[in-house]
Amino acid sequence: MKRWLILEDGTYFEGEGFGAETNVFGEIVFTTSMTGYQETITDQSFNGQIITFTYPMVGNYGINRDDHESIAPTCKGVVVKEHARLASNWRNQMTLDEFLKRKGIPGIAGIDTRALTKKLRQHGTMKASIVAEEDFTHAYDQLKAAVLPTNQVAQVSTAKPYPSPGTGHNVVVIDFGLKHSILRELSKRHCNLTVLPYDTSAKKILELSPDGVMLTNGPGDPKDVPEAIAMIREIQGKVPIFGICLGHQLFSLANGADTYKMKFGHRGLNHPVREIATGRIDFTSQNHGYAVAEESIDPNILMVTHIEVNDGTIEGVRHKNYPAFSVQFHPDAAPGPHDAVHLFDEFIDMMDTWKEQHICQNGQI
């Protein structure tokens, strides 16, 4: 079945369709991951985006029940050089083609993904469509008129609170489009988790008497979530905070910094990040199209803790006066290297210290 990938600059690629038989529109991006396509496709930070995999073959080990990062993926499409029609792995339950069909996501194979990635690196991310051959004639005009969504966090955040019980620290998780791997890492540390919608008020958060608050990853422009920025300003100083990815951008905005859209973003498992205090280099998993502007950071409020080695962008900040920090990369790393997983332990230590320093009125911690 022939399909076409059309870019907003008029470039088009002919390929073979797989997955769901539907036409889609979205922002086209690329990821440099060599593995972890299941986790990538189910990452809600790809909401509304068409994912180009730079690795030449995708789907060779199939899809399993354990590596989902969300229940219902919301990416728009998948672009590959070659997709494996047969999968071989002891955990394999279905092929990539079958999975995409079930989730209503179209794929297109046979694309020169090197040429496509080079174009995106030169010209930046852009609008794109995957369409059936019979719809090719009118697809470009429709693409030019289409508008990218701005309410992406609202689309992927949980609608109602839910618990993930544990016996340790009481942690409130604000869901901006969270990856399950964040919950897994906190659960490994026995945290008692309460996951809340993105627009939960500071008052309701503090009523739960949390030992800490996790600000998760999510899709889109952080400036599209002003209610979260206001909430962070109200809770910081009253409870320890740890932000990841979009949570990092929102935390920075709440403290006077600015964000900007990157030319083509960071998406993949091989991004080197330097911790400024120690000089330590971690290879990290990243998925973001926005970044914190270095010149906008007030050094009296935030301290830059991590820098991306390749392009020098901000990868981490810490508050000068409150127990709060954030990182642009994913220390939960699914998929990806686990070099930075120790940051979850730092969050635990921060909550321990905070509890020791703030004794209840009855004299007990």
C-alpha positions as CSV (number, residue, x, y, z in Angstrom):
1,M,0.0,0.0,0.0
2,K,1.6,3.2,-1.1
3,R,1.7,6.3,1.1
4,W,3.2,9.7,0.9
5,L,5.0,11.9,3.5
6,I,4.5,15.6,2.7
7,L,6.4,18.4,4.4
8,E,5.1,22.0,4.6
9,D,8.0,23.3,2.5
10,G,6.7,21.2,-0.4
11,T,9.1,18.3,-0.1
12,Y,7.5,14.9,-0.4
13,F,8.6,11.3,0.0
14,E,7.0,8.1,-1.4
15,G,6.9,5.1,0.8
16,E,5.0,1.9,1.7
17,G,2.3,2.1,4.4
18,F,2.0,0.0,7.5
19,G,0.1,0.4,10.7
20,A,-3.3,2.1,10.7
21,E,-4.8,3.1,7.3
22,T,-5.5,6.8,8.1
23,N,-4.3,10.2,7.0
24,V,-2.6,12.3,9.7
25,F,-1.1,15.7,10.2
26,G,1.4,16.9,12.8
27,E,4.8,18.3,13.6
28,I,7.5,16.1,12.2
29,V,10.6,15.4,14.5
30,F,13.4,12.9,14.6
31,T,14.9,10.7,17.3
32,T,18.4,9.3,17.2
33,S,17.6,6.3,19.4
34,M,19.0,3.0,18.2
35,T,16.5,1.0,20.3
36,G,13.5,1.6,22.5
37,Y,10.9,2.4,19.8
38,Q,8.1,1.0,21.9
39,E,8.8,3.4,24.7
40,T,9.3,6.3,22.3
41,I,6.0,5.8,20.5
42,T,4.1,5.5,23.8
43,D,5.9,8.6,25.3
44,Q,3.2,11.3,25.7
45,S,5.8,14.0,25.1
46,F,5.4,13.1,21.4
47,N,1.7,14.1,21.5
48,G,0.7,15.4,18.0
49,Q,4.0,14.6,16.4
50,I,5.2,12.4,13.5
51,I,8.2,10.5,14.7
52,T,11.1,9.9,12.4
53,F,13.5,7.1,13.5
54,T,17.0,7.7,12.3
55,Y,18.0,4.0,13.0
56,P,17.6,2.1,9.7
57,M,15.5,-0.8,11.0
58,V,12.7,-0.5,13.5
59,G,10.4,-3.2,14.9
60,N,12.8,-6.2,14.9
61,Y,12.1,-7.2,18.5
62,G,8.4,-6.5,18.4
63,I,6.1,-5.1,21.1
64,N,5.8,-6.5,24.6
65,R,3.5,-5.8,27.6
66,D,6.1,-4.3,29.9
67,D,7.7,-1.4,28.1
68,H,4.7,0.9,27.5
69,E,5.2,4.5,28.8
70,S,1.5,5.2,28.5
71,I,-1.7,3.3,28.0
72,A,-2.9,5.2,24.9
73,P,-0.1,6.7,22.8
74,T,-0.9,10.1,21.1
75,C,1.8,10.5,18.6
76,K,0.5,11.0,15.1
77,G,2.6,8.8,12.9
78,V,5.9,6.8,12.5
79,V,8.5,7.2,9.7
80,V,11.2,4.6,9.2
81,K,13.7,3.4,6.6
82,E,12.7,-0.2,7.1
83,H,10.2,-1.8,9.4
84,A,10.6,-5.5,10.4
85,R,7.7,-7.6,9.3
86,L,8.7,-10.4,11.6
87,A,9.8,-9.8,15.2
88,S,12.1,-12.0,17.2
89,N,12.3,-11.7,21.0
90,W,11.3,-13.9,23.9
91,R,9.0,-11.1,25.2
92,N,7.4,-10.3,21.8
93,Q,3.6,-10.3,21.7
94,M,2.9,-8.6,18.5
95,T,4.6,-6.8,15.6
96,L,5.0,-3.1,15.3
97,D,2.6,-3.1,12.4
98,E,-0.1,-4.9,14.6
99,F,0.5,-2.5,17.4
100,L,0.1,0.6,15.3
101,K,-3.0,-0.8,13.8
102,R,-4.5,-1.3,17.2
103,K,-3.6,2.2,18.3
104,G,-4.8,3.9,15.1
105,I,-1.3,5.2,14.2
106,P,-0.1,5.1,10.6
107,G,3.4,4.3,9.6
108,I,5.4,4.8,6.4
109,A,8.5,2.8,5.5
110,G,11.0,3.0,2.6
111,I,11.8,6.6,3.4
112,D,15.3,8.0,3.1
113,T,15.4,9.0,6.7
114,R,19.0,10.3,6.4
115,A,17.8,12.9,3.8
116,L,14.8,13.7,5.9
117,T,16.8,14.2,9.1
118,K,19.3,16.4,7.3
119,K,16.5,18.6,6.1
120,L,15.0,18.9,9.6
121,R,18.4,19.7,11.0
122,Q,18.9,22.4,8.4
123,H,15.4,23.9,8.4
124,G,14.0,22.9,11.7
125,T,10.9,20.9,12.6
126,M,7.9,21.6,10.5
127,K,4.4,20.5,9.8
128,A,3.9,17.3,7.8
129,S,1.3,14.8,6.7
130,I,1.2,11.1,6.0
131,V,-1.5,10.4,3.4
132,A,-2.8,7.7,1.1
133,E,-1.9,7.8,-2.5
134,E,-5.4,8.8,-3.6
135,D,-5.3,11.8,-1.3
136,F,-1.9,13.1,-2.4
137,T,-3.2,15.8,-4.8
138,H,-5.0,17.9,-2.2
139,A,-2.9,17.0,0.8
140,Y,-0.4,19.9,0.5
141,D,-3.0,22.6,0.4
142,Q,-4.7,21.1,3.5
143,L,-1.3,20.9,5.2
144,K,-0.5,24.6,4.6
145,A,-3.8,25.6,6.1
146,A,-3.5,23.3,9.2
147,V,-2.7,24.7,12.6
148,L,-0.7,22.9,15.3
149,P,-2.5,22.4,18.6
150,T,-1.7,24.4,21.7
151,N,-3.6,22.4,24.4
152,Q,-1.4,19.3,24.3
153,V,-0.9,18.9,28.1
154,A,-4.7,19.0,28.6
155,Q,-5.0,16.1,26.1
156,V,-2.6,13.8,27.8
157,S,-2.8,14.6,31.6
158,T,-5.0,12.4,33.8
159,A,-8.5,13.7,34.2
160,K,-8.8,12.5,37.8
161,P,-6.4,11.8,40.7
162,Y,-5.2,8.3,41.3
163,P,-2.9,6.6,43.8
164,S,0.1,4.3,43.5
165,P,0.4,3.2,47.2
166,G,3.7,2.8,48.9
167,T,5.2,2.9,52.4
168,G,7.8,5.6,52.1
169,H,7.7,9.3,51.3
170,N,4.4,10.8,50.4
171,V,5.0,12.3,46.9
172,V,2.5,14.2,44.8
173,V,3.1,13.7,41.1
174,I,1.7,16.4,38.8
175,D,0.9,14.7,35.5
176,F,1.8,16.9,32.5
177,G,2.0,13.7,30.3
178,L,4.1,11.5,32.5
179,K,6.1,8.5,31.5
180,H,5.4,5.4,33.5
181,S,9.2,5.1,34.1
182,I,9.0,8.1,36.5
183,L,6.5,6.3,38.6
184,R,8.6,3.1,38.5
185,E,11.7,4.9,39.8
186,L,9.7,6.5,42.7
187,S,8.0,3.2,43.5
188,K,11.4,1.5,43.6
189,R,12.2,3.9,46.4
190,H,8.9,2.9,48.2
191,C,7.3,6.3,47.7
192,N,3.5,6.6,48.3
193,L,2.4,8.3,45.1
194,T,-0.7,10.4,44.4
195,V,-0.9,11.4,40.7
196,L,-2.9,14.7,40.1
197,P,-4.1,16.5,36.9
198,Y,-1.9,19.2,35.5
199,D,-4.3,22.0,36.6
200,T,-4.5,21.0,40.3
201,S,-4.3,24.1,42.5
202,A,-1.5,24.7,45.0
203,K,-4.1,24.6,47.8
204,K,-5.3,21.0,46.9
205,I,-1.7,19.8,46.6
206,L,-0.7,21.1,50.0
207,E,-3.8,19.7,51.6
208,L,-2.3,16.2,50.8
209,S,0.7,17.1,53.1
210,P,3.3,15.9,50.6
211,D,6.9,15.3,51.5
212,G,7.7,16.2,47.9
213,V,6.2,17.2,44.6
214,M,7.3,15.7,41.2
215,L,6.7,17.8,38.1
216,T,6.7,15.4,35.1
217,N,7.5,15.5,31.5
218,G,4.9,16.4,28.9
219,P,4.3,17.8,25.4
220,G,4.3,21.2,23.8
221,D,5.2,24.8,24.8
222,P,5.5,25.3,28.6
223,K,4.0,28.7,28.2
224,D,0.7,27.1,27.2
225,V,0.3,25.9,30.9
226,P,0.2,29.2,32.9
227,E,-1.8,27.6,35.7
228,A,1.1,25.2,36.4
229,I,3.5,28.1,36.6
230,A,1.4,29.9,39.1
231,M,1.0,26.7,41.1
232,I,4.7,26.1,41.3
233,R,5.3,29.7,42.6
234,E,2.8,28.9,45.4
235,I,4.2,25.6,46.6
236,Q,8.0,26.2,46.3
237,G,9.5,26.8,49.7
238,K,6.7,24.8,51.3
239,V,7.6,21.4,49.9
240,P,10.6,19.9,48.0
241,I,10.2,19.9,44.2
242,F,11.8,17.8,41.5
243,G,11.1,18.7,37.8
244,I,11.8,16.6,34.7
245,C,11.7,17.8,31.1
246,L,8.5,19.9,30.7
247,G,8.5,20.1,34.5
248,H,12.0,21.6,34.3
249,Q,10.8,24.3,31.9
250,L,7.8,25.1,34.0
251,F,9.9,25.3,37.2
252,S,12.3,27.7,35.4
253,L,9.5,29.9,34.1
254,A,8.0,30.0,37.6
255,N,11.3,31.5,38.8
256,G,11.6,34.3,36.2
257,A,13.5,32.5,33.4
258,D,12.3,32.3,29.8
259,T,12.0,29.4,27.3
260,Y,12.3,29.3,23.6
261,K,11.6,26.8,20.8
262,M,14.7,25.0,19.6
263,K,15.4,24.5,15.9
264,F,15.0,20.7,15.9
265,G,15.1,19.8,19.6
266,H,16.8,17.0,21.5
267,R,15.3,13.5,21.0
268,G,17.3,10.4,21.6
269,L,19.4,8.4,24.1
270,N,22.9,9.6,23.4
271,H,22.9,13.2,24.7
272,P,26.0,14.0,26.8
273,V,25.3,16.2,29.8
274,R,28.0,17.7,32.1
275,E,27.3,18.3,35.8
276,I,29.0,21.7,36.4
277,A,29.9,21.1,40.1
278,T,31.8,17.8,39.5
279,G,32.6,17.8,35.8
280,R,30.8,14.4,35.6
281,I,29.5,13.5,32.1
282,D,26.3,11.5,31.9
283,F,24.8,10.1,28.7
284,T,21.1,10.9,28.9
285,S,17.7,10.2,27.4
286,Q,16.0,13.4,26.1
287,N,12.8,14.4,24.3
288,H,12.1,18.1,24.1
289,G,11.6,20.8,21.6
290,Y,11.9,23.8,24.0
291,A,14.7,24.9,26.3
292,V,15.4,27.4,29.0
293,A,17.2,30.5,27.8
294,E,20.5,30.9,29.7
295,E,20.6,34.7,29.6
296,S,17.2,34.8,31.2
297,I,18.2,33.0,34.4
298,D,18.6,35.2,37.5
299,P,21.7,33.9,39.3
300,N,20.2,35.2,42.6
301,I,17.3,32.8,42.2
302,L,18.5,29.8,40.2
303,M,21.8,28.1,39.8
304,V,22.6,26.3,36.6
305,T,23.7,22.7,37.5
306,H,23.9,20.9,34.1
307,I,24.9,21.8,30.6
308,E,24.4,19.9,27.3
309,V,27.9,19.1,26.0
310,N,27.1,19.3,22.3
311,D,25.3,22.7,22.1
312,G,25.7,24.2,25.6
313,T,21.9,24.4,26.3
314,I,20.7,24.4,29.9
315,E,20.0,20.9,31.2
316,G,19.5,21.5,34.9
317,V,18.8,24.2,37.6
318,R,18.6,24.4,41.3
319,H,16.8,27.0,43.5
320,K,19.2,29.1,45.6
321,N,16.8,29.4,48.5
322,Y,14.4,26.5,48.4
323,P,14.8,22.7,48.2
324,A,13.9,22.4,44.6
325,F,15.7,21.4,41.4
326,S,14.9,20.3,37.9
327,V,16.6,18.6,34.9
328,Q,15.8,18.8,31.2
329,F,16.8,15.2,30.5
330,H,15.1,11.9,31.7
331,P,17.0,10.3,34.6
332,D,14.3,7.6,34.5
333,A,15.6,6.8,31.0
334,A,13.2,4.5,29.4
335,P,14.5,3.9,26.9
336,G,18.1,5.0,27.5
337,P,21.2,4.9,29.7
338,H,20.7,5.0,33.4
339,D,23.7,7.3,34.2
340,A,21.5,9.9,35.9
341,V,19.2,7.7,37.9
342,H,20.9,8.9,41.1
343,L,18.9,12.1,40.8
344,F,15.9,10.2,42.2
345,D,18.0,9.4,45.3
346,E,18.9,13.0,45.6
347,F,15.2,13.8,45.6
348,I,14.7,11.3,48.4
349,D,17.6,12.8,50.4
350,M,16.2,16.3,49.9
351,M,12.8,15.1,51.3
352,D,14.6,13.5,54.3
353,T,16.5,16.7,55.1
354,W,13.3,18.8,54.7
355,K,11.4,16.6,57.2
356,E,14.3,16.7,59.7
357,Q,14.4,20.5,59.5
358,H,10.6,21.0,59.8
359,I,9.2,19.5,62.9
360,C,5.4,19.4,63.4
361,Q,3.8,21.5,66.2
362,N,3.4,18.4,68.4
363,G,7.2,17.9,68.4
364,Q,7.2,14.9,66.0
365,I,8.6,14.7,62.5
